[in-house]
């Protein structure tokens, strides 16, 4: 090996080839810059379901940005969309692909004319399909459905002529409801739902009782309801199953009954538990489906409950 000095550059001759030490310095400088960038790249700090917490480490990020996820060897593993940024941290929702704590994330950039752009576009669409379809926090819409109603009524069958004993009669039937609703996001996955419209309670027996004016025992009421629901949504994707509890205030609009005195039909309330799903057929349009079980307050002579099934259409408010 022969070392020569030419001007200010030092050349190392090895096997009849010269390598410039200046070039080596440049290469080392570039590698150090790349290493520094990797050290300060945004990294995944925590993962909970589809939600990802990112330490930005000074990298810029805005709500709606698409970030690519890279493993420790630099291979792209997935895409996520930024939902919120605060201080030097960001919350994102993972779409297509996988992620692990400690992996690096960077803003996904691509030109519109090459194949990489097309692949990124398809991945972004896949990410949007599995992540949050919209950032809308309020919706309104219309729901309609049917209820399976059941009642148990103590009938006073006592007649001076035959002195027949009292009797408990079971009533059942079907009623219908039409309601407008309003949904509002209270927390990330906690939603309020309010409803109002027309709701029925209809039940009858096949037997004729003297305590029911010598007719089949029946109750047929339609109420003006005000329903208040708290719902927990399991996901923020296009298909959002949920469970919840509700409380309703009911004001009778029409009433007809033989099983009970009409004068006893007054304002009442309901306690409900239910489940359902909101199925987004477009980024801001969804189909709400709800099934719930409701119990009326028990009195000395009457017990009543209903199973309600409703569906409808929701739009952004």
Secondary structure by P-SEA (a helix, b strand, c coil): cbbbbcccbbbbbcccbbbbaaaaaaaaaaaaaaaaaaaaccccccccccbbbbccccccccccbbbbbbcccccccbbbbbccccccbbbbbbcccccccccccccbbbbcccaaaaaaaaaaaaaaaaccccccccccccccccccccccccccccccccbbbbbbbbbbbcccccccbbbbbccccbbbbbbbcbbbbbbbbccccccccccccbbbbbbbbbbbbbbbbccccccccccccbbbbbbbcccccccccccccccccccccbbbbbbcccccbbbbbbbbccccccccccccccccccccccccc
